[in-house]
């Protein structure tokens, strides 16, 4: 959810781009495979409680699915396995809880948290979520200074990690010698992202790959996210933690969301002017796929769903591990809560030390209110968290879609926070 802004984009252009991205996610599905989890323009079935949220695109494949082909289609996603889909044939073979339906607008971390904290649905941009907003998802944990503005939900929000993701450096293999995948050492991928290595024939890339010539002469086209992207937050946080002053482009940090007082100062990642920008992870992935020589950062689920090649990166221990649910999960072994508040859990894994770990990882966080006017919403959230973080079925869905489940100890913490604080009465 880090706060980033491309100064050259106007507010109108941002709205148009967001519309295009969201439509791109939905148009790829047939009329019978559009899910209530994506949009609330269709009324929920009689007797079914709608639980509406918005936020990070990195969990869209897990929550609601993308495309129409298994394992990424809406059928079998977390929300359509747990709650009621539209049509109900999206539930395989039936909803775990037939009394709720989860709806999710995949916009970005910052916009989703803004909608949550201000209790105002995001603009009608093709991913409409009608009020009330019940939850958000963010790849950038809260600072601890945020508050929910006004109404019965006013106060400090609840934050729990739900899943872990990796950030892949995905590339277009056209014209490249990619047998076995391209290895990039820490020094090399830092230099590519700093803009000092600009050709796939660079001697450092050849050295990383045993002297193999990757390309005789192929310029590197680096692509970055121009929107308020948790992926950018994750990547830049890793680069700062791993390389310190050698990472010269800044670390983006989220300001307190729109409408909140006392914004938190933060840097913006200032990418080289030669780099290309795209708004949204899906658009960035499509740009890489269409552009010879391109490389950019996308979350592990988008990388898998788009069938993109990913560089094999060297980690802090000096070993090379392909991005996978296993290597992502290895990065979180032994992770502990770094937030002092009993209402929030925060994991800080910016440069994992395990020899078997993938180096660029993050947790994605669900945000809830302390008090819900509708106890059915609160109970639906508790039931969902108990299932998502307590069953092998949920873990298997996540792994098939490119995510890594949380360590068992963190799952227990997340379930405990939700069960203790999410209710229809304010907790002290």
Protein Blocks (a to p, Z undefined) as FASTA:
>chain_A
ZZcddfkbcfklmmmmmmmmmmmmmmmpcfklccfklpckbccdehiacdddeddfklmm
mmnogajbdckbfnhpaklmmmccddfklpcfbdfblmbccddddfbfklmmmmmmnopa
cddehiaccdddfbdcdfbdcehlacceehjkgccdddddfbdcdddddddfehiafehi
aaddfklmmmmmnopacbfkbfklmmmnnopafbfbdcddddddfbdcfklmmmmmmmmm
mnommlmnbpadddddehiahiaddddddddfkbccdedjklmmmmmmmmghiacdddfk
lmmmnopacdddddfkopacdddfklmmmmmgoiacfbfbfkbccdddfbcfbfkbcfbd
cdddddddfbdfblklmmmmmmmmmmmmmcfklmmmmmmnopacddfklmmmmmmmmmmm
gccbdcZZ
